[in-house]
Amino acid sequence: MSYLDDPRVLFAAERTLLAWTRTASGLMAMGFLVDRGAYMVDESGPGRALALWIGIGFVLLGVVLCLVSVAHYRRGVAGLGPKEIPQRYWVNFASVTTAGVGVLGLLLAGYLVMASMSG
């Protein structure tokens, strides 16, 4: 339990979660760019399959980062005292947002797999 009695502790934890969300989004975008870039450069060569799996790896790494960062944030918020959480403040908003980014990452990985099978 924290005894700082300052709501800025919660806001700092939330900013950290959102920074990890941005990092996860960047990893997912990098995965998409690796896959699509290889598709544009070498449409059917052996490097295309490797680029697909590297791209999916980046996307799934971003998804895992979303899950781990939400779990870490939730543990931190659970240790806060009542004076550190403003009344009527929705502490789960950042968690829901990050979980949504993770779900979108899973959909993106599925898209990359499906697109590789059809093309």
Secondary structure as a PSIPRED ss2 file (coil, helix, strand):
# PSIPRED VFORMAT (PSIPRED V4.0)

   1 M C   1.000  0.000  0.000
   2 S C   1.000  0.000  0.000
   3 Y C   1.000  0.000  0.000
   4 L C   1.000  0.000  0.000
   5 D C   1.000  0.000  0.000
   6 D C   1.000  0.000  0.000
   7 P C   1.000  0.000  0.000
   8 R H   0.000  1.000  0.000
   9 V H   0.000  1.000  0.000
  10 L H   0.000  1.000  0.000
  11 F H   0.000  1.000  0.000
  12 A H   0.000  1.000  0.000
  13 A H   0.000  1.000  0.000
  14 E H   0.000  1.000  0.000
  15 R H   0.000  1.000  0.000
  16 T H   0.000  1.000  0.000
  17 L H   0.000  1.000  0.000
  18 L H   0.000  1.000  0.000
  19 A H   0.000  1.000  0.000
  20 W H   0.000  1.000  0.000
  21 T H   0.000  1.000  0.000
  22 R H   0.000  1.000  0.000
  23 T H   0.000  1.000  0.000
  24 A H   0.000  1.000  0.000
  25 S H   0.000  1.000  0.000
  26 G H   0.000  1.000  0.000
  27 L H   0.000  1.000  0.000
  28 M H   0.000  1.000  0.000
  29 A H   0.000  1.000  0.000
  30 M H   0.000  1.000  0.000
  31 G H   0.000  1.000  0.000
  32 F H   0.000  1.000  0.000
  33 L H   0.000  1.000  0.000
  34 V H   0.000  1.000  0.000
  35 D H   0.000  1.000  0.000
  36 R H   0.000  1.000  0.000
  37 G H   0.000  1.000  0.000
  38 A H   0.000  1.000  0.000
  39 Y H   0.000  1.000  0.000
  40 M H   0.000  1.000  0.000
  41 V H   0.000  1.000  0.000
  42 D C   1.000  0.000  0.000
  43 E C   1.000  0.000  0.000
  44 S C   1.000  0.000  0.000
  45 G C   1.000  0.000  0.000
  46 P H   0.000  1.000  0.000
  47 G H   0.000  1.000  0.000
  48 R H   0.000  1.000  0.000
  49 A H   0.000  1.000  0.000
  50 L H   0.000  1.000  0.000
  51 A H   0.000  1.000  0.000
  52 L H   0.000  1.000  0.000
  53 W H   0.000  1.000  0.000
  54 I H   0.000  1.000  0.000
  55 G H   0.000  1.000  0.000
  56 I H   0.000  1.000  0.000
  57 G H   0.000  1.000  0.000
  58 F H   0.000  1.000  0.000
  59 V H   0.000  1.000  0.000
  60 L H   0.000  1.000  0.000
  61 L H   0.000  1.000  0.000
  62 G H   0.000  1.000  0.000
  63 V H   0.000  1.000  0.000
  64 V H   0.000  1.000  0.000
  65 L H   0.000  1.000  0.000
  66 C H   0.000  1.000  0.000
  67 L H   0.000  1.000  0.000
  68 V H   0.000  1.000  0.000
  69 S H   0.000  1.000  0.000
  70 V H   0.000  1.000  0.000
  71 A H   0.000  1.000  0.000
  72 H H   0.000  1.000  0.000
  73 Y H   0.000  1.000  0.000
  74 R H   0.000  1.000  0.000
  75 R H   0.000  1.000  0.000
  76 G H   0.000  1.000  0.000
  77 V H   0.000  1.000  0.000
  78 A H   0.000  1.000  0.000
  79 G C   1.000  0.000  0.000
  80 L C   1.000  0.000  0.000
  81 G C   1.000  0.000  0.000
  82 P H   0.000  1.000  0.000
  83 K H   0.000  1.000  0.000
  84 E H   0.000  1.000  0.000
  85 I C   1.000  0.000  0.000
  86 P C   1.000  0.000  0.000
  87 Q C   1.000  0.000  0.000
  88 R C   1.000  0.000  0.000
  89 Y C   1.000  0.000  0.000
  90 W C   1.000  0.000  0.000
  91 V C   1.000  0.000  0.000
  92 N C   1.000  0.000  0.000
  93 F H   0.000  1.000  0.000
  94 A H   0.000  1.000  0.000
  95 S H   0.000  1.000  0.000
  96 V H   0.000  1.000  0.000
  97 T H   0.000  1.000  0.000
  98 T H   0.000  1.000  0.000
  99 A H   0.000  1.000  0.000
 100 G H   0.000  1.000  0.000
 101 V H   0.000  1.000  0.000
 102 G H   0.000  1.000  0.000
 103 V H   0.000  1.000  0.000
 104 L H   0.000  1.000  0.000
 105 G H   0.000  1.000  0.000
 106 L H   0.000  1.000  0.000
 107 L H   0.000  1.000  0.000
 108 L H   0.000  1.000  0.000
 109 A H   0.000  1.000  0.000
 110 G H   0.000  1.000  0.000
 111 Y H   0.000  1.000  0.000
 112 L H   0.000  1.000  0.000
 113 V H   0.000  1.000  0.000
 114 M H   0.000  1.000  0.000
 115 A H   0.000  1.000  0.000
 116 S H   0.000  1.000  0.000
 117 M H   0.000  1.000  0.000
 118 S H   0.000  1.000  0.000
 119 G C   1.000  0.000  0.000
